Amino acid sequence: MIAKEKSWKIATDDGAAKNYIKKELNPLYIVTTFDILAECVGLGYVKKKEVLLLIKEMEAQANFIYNKDEYDAFVRQL
């Protein structure tokens, strides 16, 4: 796997892909939408409240589906 050879991170929100990456590499290789948004909040590019509203819009308009445990961990991280 190229990502493993190059120590690249893999950006995905797909559940099957995340499970495969966790099994074959480890969770540190995964970058999700939640990771990107949390980093944006941490860097001060966007506020927590704006990100939470964006997630709701993504759910409604882009069919963004996520695991509740991952979402809860994301909110705690903010």
Secondary structure by P-SEA (a helix, b strand, c coil): ccccccccccccccaaaaaaaaacccccccccaaaaaaaaaaaccccaaaaaaaaaaaaccccccccaaaaaaaaaac
